[in-house]
Amino acid sequence: MKKRTILSLLLTAGLTLALTACGTQPVEPTAEVKDETVVQPAEETRPAEEAAAPTTEDEAVAGALLDRAGSGYSTGECSAEGHTILRAVPEGDTVVVYAQCSTGNYGFVNGNFEEVSGSGAIPCRLTFARDSDGGLTLTEFWEPEDGSRYAESIKENYPADLVTQAMNADYSELLPQKEAYARAYLEKIGREAEVGEFADFDHSLPTDRGMSVEVSNALLGLEELSCYPFFLGEEERIEDGVRWVYSNAWEPSDDGGTATYTKTNYDTGEIAEQFVYRVTGDTFEKV
């Protein structure tokens, strides 16, 4: 079966998937409101129709991966996925899809739109039930076991002629697909930013600039600082429709320094909370 990638999907129906997946959070308006006379009140009260099930393997795999990305750890504000179908096998009313898969979640970090969580290339097996209208619904999602069982579990769950290909995934084929979701989201909300992975950007640590490891570890363990970045700089989060900036700042001095954590309203600049700690050697106290 010819390999198909999400890049072609983004040029057609997949672009809708991308914007839908990343549209679950409130976004800034990008255009002025049109004349109110063209708005039909009936549209506002009409119940939303249930989304139709995808009918192609590409769309079905994309949807399944976006659901997994959006329900994982550190979901950011834009879920993304990349996949390459190795083979799709119809079996009666089901379709078994073998694919190289990757998920990711993007958020604003130090002004960049960074993948705040995600996976590399993982060989997966997805089973879909096909309904009478041709729609595909996920019924099983399999991925390899970790550790020493990784290779053996692939051999047990993949066709023999696909095992080598499954264990030699090319992540460079999947990353551009994920970044396409991120760029589509940026265009949707009307913001410009560099898009990349964690390793693409600088994330200086307080310990790089003089804070002791003991103090750094202790601060990281404080419940009140659990939402703040562990590195110097800032992260943005949308909470109850409000965009907040969480910042971590460190000002070194001869005998230690001052660590300041601040939560600021992105739109108004209003400070919602601030924690300041005076550090002396391997000890600290809250100011």
C-alpha positions, 0 to 999 in steps of 0.5 A, a space after each residue: 500500500 502506498 504510504 500517505 502522510 498527513 501533509 496531503 491531509 492538511 491540504 484538504 480535510 485535514 486542515 479542518 482537523 488541525 484547527 478543530 483540535 487546536 480550537 478547544 481553547 479560547 483564542 484572540 480575535 483576528 478580525 473585526 466583528 462584521 455588521 450585526 445585521 448579517 448574524 442569524 439568531 437561529 444559528 446561535 440557538 441551533 444545537 451543534 450537530 455531532 461530528 461525522 466519523 472519519 471515512 479514510 484511514 488517514 483521517 481516522 488515525 489523525 483523529 485518534 492521535 489528536 485525542 491521545 495528545 489532548 488527554 495526556 500530560 502537559 497538553 499546552 494549548 494546541 494538540 498535534 500529530 504526525 503519522 505514516 501509514 505502513 499498511 491498512 488491512 480490511 477485516 470484515 467490518 473492521 480495518 487494522 492500520 499499522 502506522 508510525 505515529 507521533 503526538 505533541 502539544 504546543 504552548 508559548 514558552 519565552 515567546 516561542 511556540 514550543 512542543 511542551 510534551 510529545 513523543 518520538 516515532 512509535 509504531 502503532 496498531 490501530 483497529 477501527 470499526 466501519 459503520 454502514 455509512 463508511 465511518 471509522 471508529 477506533 476500537 483498539 489502540 496498541 503501542 509497543 511495550 517499554 524496555 526490554 520487551 519493546 522489540 519483542 512486542 512489535 514482532 508479536 503484533 506486527 506482520 513479519 514483513 513490516 517489523 524491520 520498518 516498524 523498528 527503524 522509524 524516521 521521525 524526520 517525516 513526522 515532525 513537519 506534520 506536527 509543526 504544521 498543526 502548530 503553525 495553523 493554530 498560530 495563524 488562527 489566533 493571529 500570533 507569530 512565533 518560532 515553532 520548534 521542540 524543547 531542544 531547539 531553544 535555550 532553557 537556562 536554569 537558575 543553577 546555571 547562574 549561581 543558585 545552589 542545587 539544594 535550593 533549586 530542588 527545594 523550590 521545585 518541590 514547593 506546591 505553590 510553585 508547581 505551575 511555574 517553569 523550572 527554567 528561567 523565563 516564562 510559560 503561557 497558560 489559558 485558564 478559564 478563558 484567561 491567558 496567564 503568564 507564569 514567570 521564573 526570574 533569578 537575580 544572583 548576588 554575592 552570597 546567593 540571590 533572589 528568586 521571583 515567581 510571578 503570575 501575570 494576566 497576558 492581556 492586562 498586565 495585572 499581577 495575580 500572585 507573586 512569590 519571592 524567596 531570598 537565597 543565601 548559600 544553600 538556604 532560602 526564606 520567603 520574603 
